[in-house]
Amino acid sequence: MDWLNNIETELQRIHPNGHSGKIRATARRIAGIALHQYYQSSTEDFLRLLQSSLSDPSLPAEVHSAIDRLVTRLDANFTSPSVDPVGDAMIVVSFVKERSTGKS
């Protein structure tokens, strides 16, 4: 599963004390890579893919909520609604991995 290798590469880019904006961007890429696999999409615009997936009623509530937190804009204090963006991304990855395994 090449997409899982891509996710692992992204995870290795995250530094524990890294800049929160970079961590959030990487988490969005990770979730986007997973959704790219799930939808077999041709787009490389992962943020757009994340945003469009919010209208997919077949996604479980937990996945939908994680994606929503990842795509929601920062507030006026530059605070993200996602306190754990990597954790949110991994919710999406786990869902896609589970579905991909089930399709095999």
Summary of the structure (lengths in Angstrom):
residues: 104
radius of gyration: 13.1
end to end distance: 11.7
largest distance: 45.2
contacts: 281
relative contact order: 0.17
helix: 66%
strand: 0%
